[in-house]
Amino acid sequence: MATTAPTTAGEILFEDYLKGMQYPYEFEKEFPGKSKRPDYTVTKDGDTFLFDVKDFIENMPVGFSAYDPYPRIREKIDEGRVKFKQFKEFPCAVVLQNNGNIFVHLDRPHVVLGAMYGDTGFKVPVWLGNGLPPEPPPVTQVFLGRGKMLRGRTQQNTTISALITLRRVGAGWLRYRKMVKEFPKLSIDDTLKAAAERYVNFDLNEEHLGVIVWENAVARIPLSRTLFTGDYDLRWGVEGQDQTITFAGKCVADLE
């Protein structure tokens, strides 16, 4: 049984998700011989999974300035590393909830994966031959440095199986956006009318709770893909040498 109740926005939201998916869980379960308590212990198909929820605090800076999108996420990865240090025998995941910090982008692959593997950049080959190159050299995306799961070729934080982004999927807004793309010359009112005619019970403010799973390519124990398979869930998984979308809930696939 839970010894305390969740208090942060992230904990409450993640618990709502677990209830909606009907995953058996315990909050701050004690483990014999271990001083730390993960926020959530989930059991499924006889396996145990541990989750620690990290919230980003709302902010409202004044003025304009450039900023680095990676350090705040990397700080949460470090906090998760400390929490899970005693739990290397379990798949462990850090759950991330943004409560309004405008410097944190938990739904952008180049930011979250960049925090994990290294600042996102581009590799541009240079033609050193005479004359024009036989064909334009390809520009490829690469991870440069400062990653929390990889530092150069060195693997780090292998106990963390994945990062998990909590999010509200704006189903109504995504349906409206699809209509805008299909009928770009319609007015706002006519676009809303067209959406109402196409979608049953259309509501521009309709939202649903979902997650994005970001698998750790160097995890000691991968996070089971039987988890987080809801209609509004998305998973960036590891396939060979690539990090790519390996699952999209049916509603996400229809809307995006």
C-alpha positions in Angstrom: 0.0 0.0 0.0 1.1 3.6 -0.6 2.6 5.2 2.5 2.0 8.8 1.3 0.0 10.5 -1.4 1.3 12.1 -4.6 1.7 15.9 -4.3 3.4 17.3 -7.5 1.6 17.9 -10.7 3.7 15.3 -12.5 3.0 12.6 -9.8 -0.7 13.3 -10.0 -0.8 13.3 -13.8 1.3 10.1 -14.0 -1.0 8.4 -11.5 -4.0 9.4 -13.6 -2.3 7.8 -16.6 -1.5 4.6 -14.8 -5.1 4.3 -13.6 -6.4 5.0 -17.1 -4.2 2.2 -18.5 -5.1 -0.1 -15.6 -1.5 -0.7 -14.6 -1.1 -2.0 -11.0 1.1 0.3 -9.1 2.4 1.4 -5.7 3.5 4.8 -4.7 6.8 5.2 -2.9 7.1 1.5 -2.3 9.8 0.4 0.2 12.4 -2.1 -1.0 14.3 -4.2 1.6 17.9 -3.1 2.0 17.5 0.1 -0.1 17.3 3.6 1.2 15.6 5.2 -1.8 11.9 4.8 -2.8 11.0 5.3 -6.5 7.9 7.3 -6.9 6.0 4.5 -8.7 6.5 0.8 -8.9 4.4 -0.8 -11.7 3.9 -4.5 -12.1 2.8 -6.0 -15.4 3.0 -9.6 -16.7 5.0 -10.6 -13.6 7.7 -7.9 -14.2 8.5 -4.9 -12.1 9.2 -1.4 -13.5 10.3 1.7 -11.5 9.5 5.3 -12.3 10.6 8.6 -10.8 8.7 11.7 -11.7 10.5 15.0 -12.2 8.6 18.4 -12.6 9.9 21.5 -14.3 8.7 24.6 -12.5 6.7 27.3 -14.3 8.7 30.4 -15.3 8.0 33.7 -17.1 11.3 35.5 -17.9 11.4 39.1 -19.0 12.8 40.2 -22.3 14.5 38.1 -25.0 17.6 36.0 -25.0 19.2 32.9 -26.4 19.1 29.8 -24.3 20.4 26.3 -24.2 17.6 23.7 -24.3 19.5 20.8 -22.9 20.8 21.5 -19.3 17.4 21.4 -17.6 16.6 18.0 -19.0 20.1 16.7 -18.2 19.7 17.9 -14.6 16.6 15.6 -14.3 18.6 12.7 -15.8 21.2 13.2 -13.1 18.6 13.3 -10.4 17.2 10.0 -11.8 20.6 8.5 -11.8 21.0 9.2 -8.1 17.5 7.8 -7.3 18.0 4.6 -9.3 21.6 3.9 -8.3 20.4 1.1 -5.9 18.0 -0.5 -8.4 20.2 -1.8 -11.2 18.3 -5.1 -11.3 15.1 -3.3 -12.5 14.1 -1.4 -15.7 13.9 2.2 -14.5 12.5 5.3 -16.2 12.5 9.1 -15.5 9.1 10.7 -16.1 9.2 14.3 -17.1 6.4 16.8 -16.6 6.6 20.5 -17.7 4.4 22.8 -15.6 5.0 25.8 -17.8 8.8 26.3 -18.2 9.2 27.9 -21.6 12.9 26.8 -21.8 11.9 23.1 -21.7 10.6 21.3 -24.8 9.7 17.7 -23.9 7.9 16.9 -27.1 10.8 17.8 -29.5 13.0 14.8 -30.5 16.1 16.9 -31.3 15.9 18.4 -27.8 15.2 15.2 -25.7 17.4 12.9 -27.7 20.0 15.6 -27.8 19.9 15.8 -24.0 20.4 12.0 -24.0 23.1 11.5 -26.6 24.7 14.9 -27.3 23.8 18.4 -28.6 22.1 18.0 -32.0 24.1 19.3 -34.9 24.7 18.6 -38.6 27.6 17.0 -40.4 28.3 18.7 -43.8 30.9 16.9 -46.0 33.4 19.1 -47.8 34.4 18.2 -51.4 38.2 18.5 -51.8 38.4 17.3 -55.3 38.8 19.3 -58.5 35.7 20.9 -60.0 32.2 20.1 -58.8 31.5 17.0 -56.7 29.9 14.1 -58.7 26.8 14.6 -56.6 25.8 16.9 -53.7 27.2 15.4 -50.5 24.5 14.5 -48.0 24.0 16.5 -44.8 23.4 14.3 -41.8 22.2 15.0 -38.3 24.6 14.0 -35.6 24.9 14.2 -31.8 27.9 16.3 -30.9 28.7 16.2 -27.2 27.6 16.6 -23.5 25.1 13.7 -23.8 24.0 12.0 -20.6 23.6 8.5 -22.1 26.6 8.8 -24.4 29.7 10.9 -23.9 31.7 10.3 -27.1 31.8 6.5 -27.2 31.5 6.1 -23.4 28.1 4.8 -22.2 26.6 6.4 -19.2 23.5 6.1 -17.1 22.7 2.6 -18.4 20.4 2.0 -15.4 17.9 4.5 -16.9 15.9 2.5 -19.4 14.0 5.5 -20.9 12.8 9.0 -20.4 9.0 9.5 -20.5 7.3 12.7 -21.4 3.9 13.4 -19.9 1.7 15.5 -22.2 -1.8 16.5 -23.0 -2.6 15.8 -26.7 -4.8 18.5 -28.1 -7.0 16.3 -30.2 -9.4 19.2 -31.1 -6.6 21.5 -32.1 -4.9 18.8 -34.2 -8.2 18.1 -36.1 -8.6 21.8 -36.7 -5.1 22.0 -38.0 -5.7 19.2 -40.4 -8.7 21.1 -41.8 -6.6 24.2 -42.2 -4.0 22.3 -44.3 -6.8 20.7 -46.4 -8.7 24.0 -46.9 -6.2 26.8 -46.5 -8.4 29.5 -48.0 -11.3 29.1 -45.5 -11.9 31.6 -42.8 -11.5 30.5 -39.2 -15.3 30.3 -38.7 -15.7 28.2 -41.9 -12.8 26.0 -40.9 -14.4 25.3 -37.5 -17.7 24.6 -39.3 -16.0 22.2 -41.7 -14.3 20.4 -38.7 -17.7 20.1 -36.9 -19.2 18.5 -40.0 -16.4 16.0 -40.4 -15.8 15.0 -36.8 -18.5 13.8 -34.5 -18.8 15.9 -31.4 -15.9 18.1 -32.5 -14.5 20.2 -29.6 -11.6 22.5 -30.3 -10.6 22.2 -26.6 -10.6 18.4 -26.5 -7.5 17.0 -24.9 -6.3 13.5 -23.8 -3.5 12.4 -21.6 -0.6 10.5 -23.3 3.1 9.9 -23.0 6.1 9.9 -25.3 8.7 7.2 -24.5 12.3 7.9 -25.4 14.2 4.6 -25.1 17.8 4.7 -23.9 19.9 3.0 -26.6 22.5 1.9 -24.1 20.2 0.8 -21.3 21.3 -2.2 -19.3 17.6 -3.4 -19.2 15.4 -2.1 -22.0 11.9 -0.8 -21.1 9.3 -3.4 -22.2 7.3 -2.3 -25.3 4.2 -3.9 -23.8 4.0 -0.7 -21.7 2.7 2.7 -22.8 0.6 1.5 -25.7 -2.4 3.9 -25.3 -4.3 5.6 -28.1 -2.4 8.9 -27.4 1.0 7.4 -26.8 4.2 7.7 -28.9 7.5 5.8 -28.6 10.9 6.7 -30.0 12.6 3.3 -30.0 15.9 1.9 -31.0 16.0 0.0 -34.3 19.5 -1.1 -35.3 21.6 2.1 -35.3 18.6 4.4 -35.5 16.3 6.1 -33.0 13.0 6.3 -34.7 9.2 6.1 -34.0 8.4 2.5 -33.2 4.9 3.0 -31.9 2.1 5.5 -32.4 -1.2 5.1 -30.7 -4.1 4.9 -33.2 -5.4 8.3 -32.3 -2.0 9.9 -32.5 -1.4 8.3 -35.9 -4.7 9.6 -37.1 -4.2 13.2 -35.9 -0.5 13.9 -36.6 
